[in-house]
Amino acid sequence: MIADQLVVDSKKEKTTFEKDKVSESPKRSIAKSISWRVVGTLDTIIISWIVTGTLSLAFSIGLVELVTKMVLYFFHERIWNGIKWGK
């Protein structure tokens, strides 16, 4: 169950950077982040184009969305980094 996964088991071994580094390299994480942003921005552009009917406006919305989502994600991560729950 999902609830069981949320409960922190004190007997479980702690994850370390070294273990995480073996499972996925930082370069891979960066590549995945960039590819996901591209997919998300293309989705926004397509939806904006369908809604507005104007391709130039859709690209403008997509560009603004690209920048604002990266900034928001950065602050979202920094806030979550300060939350001790689940660590």
N, CA, C and O atoms as a DFTB+ gen file, in Angstrom:
348 C
 N C O
     1  1       0.839      -1.183       0.000
     2  2       0.000       0.000       0.000
     3  2       0.885       1.247       0.000
     4  3       2.036       1.222       0.434
     5  1       0.313       2.317      -0.494
     6  2       1.045       3.575      -0.532
     7  2       1.358       4.056       0.879
     8  3       2.450       4.559       1.140
     9  1       0.403       3.900       1.784
    10  2       0.615       4.343       3.164
    11  2       1.805       3.623       3.790
    12  3       2.556       4.221       4.560
    13  1       1.980       2.347       3.466
    14  2       3.111       1.596       3.996
    15  2       4.439       2.157       3.493
    16  3       5.436       2.154       4.216
    17  1       4.446       2.634       2.258
    18  2       5.665       3.187       1.686
    19  2       6.010       4.532       2.304
    20  3       7.178       4.920       2.321
    21  1       5.024       5.244       2.808
    22  2       5.268       6.551       3.398
    23  2       5.857       6.465       4.801
    24  3       6.498       7.404       5.273
    25  1       5.637       5.347       5.453
    26  2       6.147       5.173       6.801
    27  2       7.637       4.890       6.722
    28  3       8.074       3.985       6.012
    29  1       8.395       5.660       7.445
    30  2       9.847       5.494       7.433
    31  2      10.208       4.331       8.335
    32  3       9.862       4.309       9.516
    33  1      10.901       3.372       7.765
    34  2      11.343       2.202       8.515
    35  2      12.743       2.474       9.041
    36  3      13.686       2.617       8.263
    37  1      12.878       2.547      10.350
    38  2      14.169       2.891      10.951
    39  2      15.216       1.809      10.709
    40  3      16.409       2.077      10.848
    41  1      14.803       0.596      10.352
    42  2      15.751      -0.483      10.108
    43  2      16.334      -0.421       8.697
    44  3      17.349      -1.060       8.420
    45  1      15.707       0.337       7.809
    46  2      16.205       0.423       6.445
    47  2      17.512       1.193       6.412
    48  3      17.742       2.113       7.196
    49  1      18.352       0.789       5.488
    50  2      19.641       1.445       5.326
    51  2      19.451       2.814       4.690
    52  3      18.647       2.967       3.770
    53  1      20.174       3.793       5.169
    54  2      20.085       5.150       4.633
    55  2      20.714       5.202       3.243
    56  3      21.713       4.535       2.974
    57  1      20.111       6.009       2.364
    58  2      20.664       6.210       1.035
    59  2      21.780       7.236       1.124
    60  3      21.633       8.270       1.776
    61  1      22.882       6.952       0.477
    62  2      24.003       7.869       0.468
    63  2      24.192       8.407      -0.940
    64  3      23.645       7.866      -1.902
    65  1      24.968       9.470      -1.053
    66  2      25.260      10.042      -2.365
    67  2      25.968       9.015      -3.238
    68  3      25.697       8.925      -4.435
    69  1      26.874       8.240      -2.645
    70  2      27.615       7.249      -3.418
    71  2      26.665       6.226      -4.042
    72  3      26.823       5.871      -5.210
    73  1      25.681       5.749      -3.276
    74  2      24.717       4.788      -3.825
    75  2      23.879       5.434      -4.916
    76  3      23.617       4.819      -5.950
    77  1      23.459       6.674      -4.688
    78  2      22.648       7.369      -5.676
    79  2      23.466       7.611      -6.941
    80  3      22.947       7.523      -8.054
    81  1      24.735       7.915      -6.760
    82  2      25.628       8.178      -7.889
    83  2      25.753       6.930      -8.763
    84  3      25.853       7.033      -9.985
    85  1      25.747       5.772      -8.147
    86  2      25.847       4.525      -8.891
    87  2      24.547       4.260      -9.653
    88  3      24.579       3.780     -10.786
    89  1      23.415       4.569      -9.040
    90  2      22.136       4.276      -9.682
    91  2      21.840       5.223     -10.845
    92  3      21.238       4.809     -11.836
    93  1      22.249       6.472     -10.738
    94  2      22.030       7.430     -11.816
    95  2      23.047       8.549     -11.699
    96  3      23.189       9.169     -10.645
    97  1      23.753       8.801     -12.795
    98  2      24.777       9.842     -12.769
    99  2      24.129      11.221     -12.795
   100  3      23.018      11.381     -13.301
   101  1      24.824      12.216     -12.249
   102  2      24.311      13.585     -12.315
   103  2      24.065      14.053     -13.753
   104  3      23.101      14.773     -14.015
   105  1      24.940      13.642     -14.686
   106  2      24.741      14.017     -16.090
   107  2      23.427      13.458     -16.633
   108  3      22.715      14.130     -17.379
   109  1      23.116      12.220     -16.249
   110  2      21.855      11.609     -16.684
   111  2      20.670      12.375     -16.100
   112  3      19.679      12.610     -16.791
   113  1      20.774      12.762     -14.830
   114  2      19.696      13.529     -14.201
   115  2      19.495      14.870     -14.898
   116  3      18.361      15.304     -15.097
   117  1      20.584      15.522     -15.267
   118  2      20.487      16.803     -15.979
   119  2      19.838      16.591     -17.345
   120  3      18.962      17.357     -17.745
   121  1      20.268      15.551     -18.058
   122  2      19.689      15.265     -19.377
   123  2      18.192      14.975     -19.266
   124  3      17.405      15.429     -20.097
   125  1      17.805      14.224     -18.247
   126  2      16.383      13.925     -18.037
   127  2      15.606      15.194     -17.701
   128  3      14.486      15.382     -18.177
   129  1      16.193      16.058     -16.888
   130  2      15.525      17.309     -16.528
   131  2      15.305      18.189     -17.759
   132  3      14.228      18.755     -17.944
   133  1      16.326      18.295     -18.587
   134  2      16.205      19.110     -19.799
   135  2      15.183      18.515     -20.752
   136  3      14.350      19.236     -21.301
   137  1      15.239      17.198     -20.952
   138  2      14.281      16.574     -21.880
   139  2      12.850      16.712     -21.371
   140  3      11.925      16.900     -22.160
   141  1      12.668      16.620     -20.063
   142  2      11.321      16.782     -19.501
   143  2      10.826      18.216     -19.679
   144  3       9.649      18.426     -19.969
   145  1      11.707      19.206     -19.508
   146  2      11.314      20.603     -19.712
   147  2      10.933      20.839     -21.163
   148  3       9.981      21.567     -21.443
   149  1      11.672      20.226     -22.100
   150  2      11.346      20.359     -23.519
   151  2       9.958      19.788     -23.797
   152  3       9.147      20.419     -24.475
   153  1       9.686      18.597     -23.274
   154  2       8.368      17.980     -23.462
   155  2       7.275      18.860     -22.863
   156  3       6.244      19.086     -23.497
   157  1       7.492      19.358     -21.650
   158  2       6.493      20.209     -20.994
   159  2       6.255      21.505     -21.738
   160  3       5.114      21.953     -21.857
   161  1       7.316      22.111     -22.239
   162  2       7.180      23.370     -22.973
   163  2       6.487      23.149     -24.315
   164  3       5.647      23.955     -24.714
   165  1       6.825      22.076     -25.008
   166  2       6.133      21.763     -26.265
   167  2       4.638      21.541     -26.028
   168  3       3.804      21.971     -26.824
   169  1       4.316      20.876     -24.940
   170  2       2.915      20.665     -24.571
   171  2       2.209      22.004     -24.368
   172  3       1.098      22.201     -24.859
   173  1       2.847      22.917     -23.653
   174  2       2.277      24.246     -23.425
   175  2       2.099      25.002     -24.729
   176  3       1.072      25.648     -24.940
   177  1       3.096      24.925     -25.608
   178  2       3.004      25.617     -26.897
   179  2       1.842      25.070     -27.725
   180  3       1.074      25.839     -28.302
   181  1       1.714      23.748     -27.782
   182  2       0.631      23.138     -28.561
   183  2      -0.729      23.513     -28.002
   184  3      -1.632      23.879     -28.754
   185  1      -0.879      23.423     -26.684
   186  2      -2.159      23.786     -26.060
   187  2      -2.462      25.264     -26.289
   188  3      -3.596      25.630     -26.599
   189  1      -1.440      26.114     -26.135
   190  2      -1.634      27.554     -26.352
   191  2      -2.026      27.846     -27.798
   192  3      -2.864      28.710     -28.055
   193  1      -1.428      27.135     -28.728
   194  2      -1.742      27.312     -30.148
   195  2      -3.181      26.904     -30.440
   196  3      -3.888      27.582     -31.186
   197  1      -3.608      25.793     -29.848
   198  2      -4.990      25.333     -30.029
   199  2      -5.968      26.348     -29.436
   200  3      -6.982      26.667     -30.057
   201  1      -5.672      26.847     -28.258
   202  2      -6.575      27.781     -27.573
   203  2      -6.596      29.154     -28.243
   204  3      -7.661      29.740     -28.435
   205  1      -5.405      29.667     -28.601
   206  2      -5.353      31.032     -29.147
   207  2      -5.456      31.078     -30.667
   208  3      -5.916      32.069     -31.234
   209  1      -5.024      30.001     -31.326
   210  2      -5.033      29.987     -32.786
   211  2      -3.881      30.777     -33.394
   212  3      -3.827      30.953     -34.611
   213  1      -2.967      31.249     -32.566
   214  2      -1.839      32.063     -33.029
   215  2      -0.534      31.402     -32.601
   216  3      -0.248      31.273     -31.411
   217  1       0.248      30.986     -33.589
   218  2       1.486      30.277     -33.284
   219  2       2.503      31.176     -32.578
   220  3       3.184      30.722     -31.658
   221  1       2.619      32.431     -32.986
   222  2       3.600      33.325     -32.341
   223  2       3.237      33.562     -30.868
   224  3       4.120      33.619     -30.013
   225  1       1.965      33.697     -30.581
   226  2       1.523      33.853     -29.195
   227  2       1.786      32.570     -28.403
   228  3       2.177      32.622     -27.237
   229  1       1.571      31.432     -29.038
   230  2       1.821      30.151     -28.377
   231  2       3.295      30.013     -28.006
   232  3       3.616      29.551     -26.911
   233  1       4.199      30.411     -28.915
   234  2       5.631      30.354     -28.606
   235  2       5.994      31.342     -27.501
   236  3       6.849      31.046     -26.666
   237  1       5.364      32.496     -27.486
   238  2       5.611      33.469     -26.415
   239  2       5.200      32.894     -25.067
   240  3       5.935      33.006     -24.085
   241  1       4.040      32.287     -25.025
   242  2       3.560      31.656     -23.786
   243  2       4.509      30.538     -23.381
   244  3       4.854      30.412     -22.206
   245  1       4.935      29.721     -24.348
   246  2       5.860      28.621     -24.064
   247  2       7.183      29.105     -23.505
   248  3       7.732      28.484     -22.595
   249  1       7.708      30.209     -24.037
   250  2       8.967      30.753     -23.551
   251  2       8.833      31.269     -22.120
   252  3       9.695      31.014     -21.279
   253  1       7.758      31.989     -21.852
   254  2       7.528      32.488     -20.491
   255  2       7.364      31.311     -19.533
   256  3       7.918      31.314     -18.434
   257  1       6.607      30.315     -19.955
   258  2       6.375      29.128     -19.123
   259  2       7.681      28.398     -18.844
   260  3       7.892      27.920     -17.730
   261  1       8.548      28.307     -19.826
   262  2       9.824      27.620     -19.653
   263  2      10.636      28.271     -18.540
   264  3      11.152      27.580     -17.662
   265  1      10.750      29.568     -18.572
   266  2      11.546      30.295     -17.575
   267  2      10.882      30.251     -16.203
   268  3      11.538      29.945     -15.207
   269  1       9.591      30.552     -16.143
   270  2       8.917      30.604     -14.839
   271  2       8.865      29.239     -14.171
   272  3       9.005      29.151     -12.951
   273  1       8.671      28.184     -14.932
   274  2       8.609      26.842     -14.325
   275  2       9.967      26.424     -13.768
   276  3      10.034      25.759     -12.734
   277  1      11.053      26.810     -14.445
   278  2      12.372      26.470     -13.914
   279  2      12.639      27.228     -12.622
   280  3      13.179      26.657     -11.675
   281  1      12.275      28.491     -12.568
   282  2      12.463      29.287     -11.348
   283  2      11.596      28.734     -10.216
   284  3      12.069      28.554      -9.094
   285  1      10.334      28.468     -10.518
   286  2       9.440      27.913      -9.501
   287  2       9.932      26.564      -9.000
   288  3       9.870      26.287      -7.803
   289  1      10.420      25.726      -9.903
   290  2      10.925      24.410      -9.503
   291  2      12.130      24.553      -8.582
   292  3      12.251      23.818      -7.602
   293  1      13.018      25.488      -8.886
   294  2      14.189      25.712      -8.043
   295  2      13.758      26.031      -6.609
   296  3      14.254      25.425      -5.660
   297  1      12.836      26.982      -6.457
   298  2      12.392      27.363      -5.111
   299  2      11.592      26.243      -4.455
   300  3      11.674      26.055      -3.242
   301  1      10.827      25.507      -5.235
   302  2      10.086      24.350      -4.723
   303  2      11.059      23.331      -4.120
   304  3      10.834      22.823      -3.022
   305  1      12.135      23.039      -4.845
   306  2      13.139      22.095      -4.358
   307  2      13.848      22.610      -3.116
   308  3      14.093      21.840      -2.188
   309  1      14.183      23.896      -3.076
   310  2      14.867      24.464      -1.921
   311  2      13.982      24.395      -0.681
   312  3      14.465      24.098       0.411
   313  1      12.688      24.667      -0.845
   314  2      11.760      24.577       0.282
   315  2      11.672      23.139       0.769
   316  3      11.753      22.884       1.971
   317  1      11.506      22.190      -0.164
   318  2      11.421      20.778       0.223
   319  2      12.724      20.297       0.857
   320  3      12.702      19.410       1.712
   321  1      13.843      20.862       0.456
   322  2      15.119      20.472       1.043
   323  2      15.163      20.821       2.531
   324  3      15.860      20.163       3.303
   325  1      14.433      21.837       2.926
   326  2      14.397      22.232       4.336
   327  2      13.385      21.467       5.179
   328  3      13.377      21.598       6.403
   329  1      12.539      20.676       4.546
   330  2      11.533      19.890       5.270
   331  2      12.130      18.563       5.668
   332  3      12.637      17.832       4.817
   333  1      12.080      18.238       6.944
   334  2      12.718      17.027       7.446
   335  2      11.847      15.779       7.273
   336  3      12.349      14.662       7.400
   337  1      10.563      15.947       6.986
   338  2       9.650      14.807       6.858
   339  2      10.114      13.846       5.755
   340  3      10.379      14.271       4.630
   341  1      10.208      12.586       6.073
   342  2      10.561      11.563       5.095
   343  2      12.044      11.387       4.839
   344  3      12.440      10.561       4.016
   345  1      12.861      12.149       5.530
   346  2      14.320      11.999       5.328
   347  2      14.864      10.961       6.246
   348  3      16.064      10.690       6.230
